[in-house]
Amino acid sequence: MSRMRVAVVGAGISGLVSAYVLAKAGVEVVLYEKEDSLGGHAKTVCFDGVDLDLGFMVFNRVTYPNMMEFFENLGIDMELSDMSFSVSLEQGKGCEWGSRNGISGLFAQKKNALNPYFWKMLREIVKFKDDVLSYLEVLENNPVVDRNETLGQFVKSRGYSELFQKAYLVPVCGSIWSCPSEGVMNFSAFSVLSFCRNHHLLQLFGRPQWLTVRRRSHSYVNKVREKLESWGCQIRTGCEVQAVSTTDEGCAVLCRDGLLEMYSGCIMAVHAPDALGLLGEQATFDETRILGAFQYMYSEIFLHRDKKFMPQNSAAWSAWNFLGSTENKVCLTYWLNVLQNIDETGLPFLVTLNPDNAPDHTLLKWSTGQPVPSVAATKASLELDHIQGKRRIWFGGAYQGYGFHEDELKSGMVAAHGLLGKSYDILRNPKHMVPSMLETGARLFVTRFLGHHISTGCLTLLEDGGTVFSFEGTSKKCSLKTVLKVHNPQFYWKIMTQADLGLADAYINGDFSFVDKDEGLINLFMILIVNRDADNSTSKMKKKRGWWTPLLFTAGIASAKFFIQHVSRQNTLTQARRNISRHYDLHQWPLQIVPLERLVLL
């Protein structure tokens, strides 16, 4: 049986992931990219010795679960980012506020503290969240209810003020999709509001922690490329595809240079209008109808160092800064130093979309397009299965979701698995972990203890819902890292009340897991042991030591708890068997994961 040969057109994240899945499965893959580099919106440049991401910049663990899993499998290092937001209308003469500096940023214009219209807007932001949640609940529980309402109709029917629309709703939505006010109000209310709810954008504060790739997005693109090349994938950069057609023999891919090759199938990981253009006159009625429904908003973008394109009041400066909207475009500035943790030794690195005038100190200019969530696009996305794989052609791209990296990655995964004839279970957004009051106290206790205890190595806790706690020592004695995924707040309670047995109990019950399934557990042991020894060494150097320490406190709680449990147990044969089983399991749990010879080293 001959080996399957597949063409992937487009090397953005959708194309890269498609090629990754296919090549890993043993398929012969040829990846076409018209640009000289891979990555699409994952665009990294270097100025003054500083690597800067200009397209894909941020993500989080709540709304990017598939991307997180992909990155973790690749071993991509991540770090915390800042996704604060500001609005500056009429060059600061109108309303101006920001979320990065708390109350001082919110009231960057001191006069707003006495402005009843501004206070009304704040009340409407709270009301908006309640209205949106109620609206989405009705639509999601009643599929027959009309979902064609626009965002403008939603706002008008509920009587929101003009200031709320101009100084909050339009800036937020316009910034996300790089779209002017008129376009924003014509968005699908269901699609946009679902996105805002899923991304926790319905409140000014208390949003999930955002992340960025520590060594910039080109690091993950390079890792994917290395994997593809090791699996024999042919990567053809600077090779523009002119047409894709199908015959009885398979898919024909014609390049601009005249080269024509045949394939068993093809994945078109390009913008919807570009896919239609490549199909040409051979496009079917359904392909034309569905792909033609997706619209794009194009922006001119400048990388520069001109502070005039930030809010007038420095207290309002944030990671994202909305600077106004005209009839045809939206002006927005990204503060890269904050987004990407870049030391600010001179002028800031800024990226501005659609400025009225070219900024001073411009370093680079380019343009890009982004799909917008129109009512027509929302309808078309529900009909994609009418064209996927029908002519040995599969389609992938961010337009199949909300228009972002997670959507693009998911579409690539689905297309590749579909071509292989396999199903793919898309990871859903994890629910936000909500601890009780006792569990909140236990979390505070455990995190404070780890903050004092970890003097070497790096231990990171990733809670379901996006909260991240990272503990990294200053000593270079241990370079190991381990990342725990916390799924249940009982994790903290068990550790606080049972110490090491609580950790074992939490692991057995699935309260936490490891990102690195092979080395995560042993690395945790090593980090804890090295830091324990460091603590012991430090304590011997001290002449006096107080009677209270976190470990003694924990031991006291654990002893009291186990004493109460012991005296309350019934002395029966059934209970005895249960006790033996419980203790046997707890003592054996490391052996289930770590080979005996590794434990001997401890």
JOSULLIN-V548806 format. One record per backbone hydrogen bond with DSSP energy under -1.0 kcal/mol. NH is the residue of the N-H (numbers start at 1). CO is the residue of the C=O. Records with the same first field share a line. If there is no record, write none. Layout:
BEGIN
NH->CO ; CO
END
This chain:
BEGIN
6->28
7->265
8->30
9->267
10->32
16->12
17->13
18->14
19->15
20->16
21->17
22->18
23->19
24->20
25->21
26->23
27->22
28->4
30->6
31->234
32->8
33->236
39->11
42->39
43->41
45->52
47->50
50->47
52->45
54->43
56->41
59->211
68->64
69->65
70->66
71->67
72->68
73->69
74->70
76->71
79->212
81->210
86->320
87->97
88->322
89->95
93->90
94->89
97->87
98->105
99->85
106->102
107->103
108->105
112->109
113->110
114->111
119->115
120->116
121->117
122->118
123->119
124->120
125->121
126->122
127->123
128->124
129->125
130->126
131->127
132->128
133->129
134->130
135->131
136->132
137->133
138->134
139->135
140->136
141->137
145->142
151->187
152->185
154->150
155->151
156->152
157->153
159->156
160->155
165->161
166->162
167->163
169->164
170->165
172->168
173->169
174->170
175->171
176->172
177->173
179->174
184->180
185->181
187->184
188->373
189->149
192->188
193->189
194->190
195->191
196->192
197->193
198->194
199->195
200->197
201->196
211->59
212->79
214->77
216->213
219->216
221->217
222->218
223->219
224->220
225->221
226->222
227->223
228->224
229->225
230->226
231->227
232->229
233->228
234->29
236->31
238->35
239->33
242->254
243->254
244->278
245->252
247->250
251->263
252->245
253->261
254->243
255->259
256->240
258->255
261->253
263->251
264->5
266->392
267->7
268->394
269->9
270->268
275->271
276->272
277->273
278->274
279->275
280->276
282->279
283->280
288->284
289->285
290->286
291->287
292->288
293->290
294->291
297->370
299->368
301->366
302->352
303->364
304->350
309->306
310->307
316->313
320->84
321->333
322->86
323->331
326->329
331->324
332->353
333->321
334->351
335->319
336->334 ; 349
339->335
340->336
342->337
345->343
350->304
351->334
352->302
353->332
354->300
363->303
364->303
366->301
368->299
370->297
372->295
374->372
378->374
379->375
380->376
381->377
383->380
386->383
387->384
388->384
389->393
390->387
392->389
394->266
396->268
400->397
401->398
403->398
408->404
409->405
410->406
411->407
412->408
413->409
414->410
415->411
416->412
417->413
418->414
419->415
420->416
421->418
422->417
433->464
440->436
441->437
442->438
443->439
444->440
445->441
446->442
447->443
448->444
449->445
450->446
451->447
452->448
453->449
454->450
455->453
457->478
458->480
459->471
460->482
461->469
462->484
463->467
464->486
466->463
469->461
471->459
473->457
475->455
482->458
484->460
485->513
486->462
487->511
488->511
491->488
492->489
493->489
494->490
495->491
496->492
497->493
498->494
499->495
501->498
503->499
504->500
505->501
506->502
507->503
508->504
509->505
510->507
511->506
513->485
515->483
517->515
520->516
523->519
524->520
525->521
526->522
527->523
528->524
529->525
530->526
531->527
532->528
533->529
534->530
535->531
536->532
537->533
538->534
539->535
540->536
553->549
554->550
555->551
556->552
557->553
558->554
559->555
560->556
561->557
562->558
563->559
564->560
565->561
566->562
567->563
568->564
572->570
576->572
577->573
578->574
579->575
580->576
581->577
582->578
583->579
584->580
585->581
586->582
587->583
588->584
589->585
592->588
593->590
594->590
599->595
600->596
602->599
END
